């Protein structure tokens, strides 16, 4: 049986030192998907985390398939993780993103470099989904800035679904929205319990 893992990356202003809506939702919803020896659930990490070290740890523990959640600038950590995961043979079946905000791939993931990332505040923008991510589902809001940018496939085999555009939540609120966490729950339920193949006798 393949070992699987659920990981997540939080937003620009969130840290491991303070409670936040993304963390609350993760522990309320996502922790229930853990299955001993089969599905490992990792506590949320910041968008500045060492993604290569995390991917290497998953590989050492013989994890083969990964689902990722992200919020805001957590997309930068997600895409960096995905590019390295592809190199080492980790499959990313699912990415559920909340109001993903553009950040150049060449820009270091550190707070001091934020001034260079002016495109994060633009209303329109696209974020390319790295190869190796099979399915991407995301929500975004248009109430204030920064607002989420569109996620676009880089391969015909990738599935991308915009699950909602909200006008009742701002960027700092959307990660607490019940609509987003319902999307997370629905997607992880399918991911954790894939339909079994039906054998048709000849």
N, C-alpha and C positions, 0 to 999 in steps of 0.2 A: 504494500500500500504506500502510495506517495505521501510524503510529509509536506504539509502546506503551512503557510504563515500569513498573518495579517499584520501589516505595519502601517504607520501613518506619520505624516509630517505637518506640523502646525504652522500658523501664520507669522507674519513679520514681527508683530508686537507681542507675541505669546512666548512664554519661557517655561522651563521646567520648574521654576521657583514659585510660580503663581497659578492659582486656579483660573481656568477659563472655560468658555462654553464648549470648545472643541474637545477639551479633555473630559468634561462632564459627559458629553454625548458619547464619547468613545467608551468610557467605563460603564455607562448605563446600557448601551446597545451592543457594542462590539464584543465586550468581554464574554458575553454569553455564547459566542461561537467557538470558544476554545474546546478542543477535544483531546484529551491526553494521548500523546503518541501519534496524533494525526494532524490536528490544527493548532498551531502555536499563535497566541495573540501577544504582540509586543506593545508595551505602553507607548503613547505618542512621543515622537521625537521632534526637536525643533528643526526649522528649515535650514539651519546652519550645521546640522549633524554630519558626522563622518559617514557618508553613505557607502563608501567602499568597504569600510570596516564592518558595517552591518551586513552587507551582501556576502562578504567573506565568511562571516559567522554563520549565516543561514546555509551556505554551501557546506561548511564544516559539519553542520548538524544534519546534513543530508536532506535539507528542504529542497524541493524541486519546483514548487509552484507558489506564487505570491499574489496576494491582493493588497492594494494600496489605497489609503484614504489620504486626502490632502485638503488644506485650506489656504487660500491666498497665496503667499510666496512659498508655501509648501510644495507648490508645483515645481519650483526650481530644484528642490531636493528630490522630488519624485522623478523628474526627467533625468537628473544626474544619476540617480540610483538605477534607473531603467537602462541607461546606456552601458553602465558597467555590468549590470546583471546579464545583459545580452552577451557581453564578452565572455563571461564565466559560465554561461549555460543555465541561468535561472529563468524560468518562464513566468511572466507576469500575465496572469489571466484577466485581471480586473483592476481598473483604476476608477475610483469615485472621487470627483473633485468638487470642492465648494468654492465658488467665486475665484477661480484661478487667475492670478495676476502675472502679467508678462515680466520676465527678467531675462536679459541677454545670457546666453549659455556661457559666453566667455567671461562674464563678470563674476568675481569671487563672491561666494555666498557669505558675506559679512556685512554688518551694519554700516561700517565706514564707507563702503562702496555704493551705498544706496543713492547718493546724489547723482550718480552717473546713470541710474536707471530711471530716467525721466519718462520713458515710454509707459511705465507702470501707471502713470496718471492720465494717460490718454484714454478717451472713451472707447475707441476701436483698436483692436489688435488681435493677433493670432499667436497661438502657441503650438508648435509642432510636436506631435506625439511620437516619441522615439519608437523605432521598430522593436518588436519584442513584446509590446503591450497589445494584447488581443482585443480587449473590450474596454472602452472608456465611456463613462456616464458622468455628466456634470450639470451643475446648476450655477446660475449667476444672477446678479442683481443690477438694476439700472437706477437705483435711487440716489446714490452718491458715488464719490470717487475715493479710492480706486474702485472701479467696477470690474467684474470678471471679464476676461477675454475668451475668445472662442478657441476651442481645442480642435485641431485639424489633423486628420490622418496623414501618414507619410507612406502608407502601403494600402493597396486595394483590399488586402485581407483584414485590415483593422475595422472594427465596428465602433462608431462614435455616435453617442446619443445625447442631445441636449434635453435634460429632463424637466427644465423649468427656468423661466426668466421672471424674477420677482421684483415688484415695485413697492412692496410693503416693508421690506427689510433693507437696511443699509449694510455696508461692508462689515462693520463691526458687530452686526447682529445676525447675519445670515447663518453663521456657523452654529447658532443656537436654535435655528428654526426647526420646528417639527417636520416640515416638508423635506428638508435635506436629510434628516435622520431617518425618515421613512424610506427615502430612496436608498440610503445605506443599508437599512435592514432588508429591504426587498432584494437588492442586488447580492448581498452576502448570503442570504438564505438560498438563493439559486446556486451561488458559487460553492457553498458548503455542502449542498445536497444535489449534485448534478444528476440528471436523469440517467438511469441505467439503460444500457443498450438492450434492445429486445431482439432475441434470436428467433428468426423465422425458420422453421424446419423446411428442408428441401422437399 
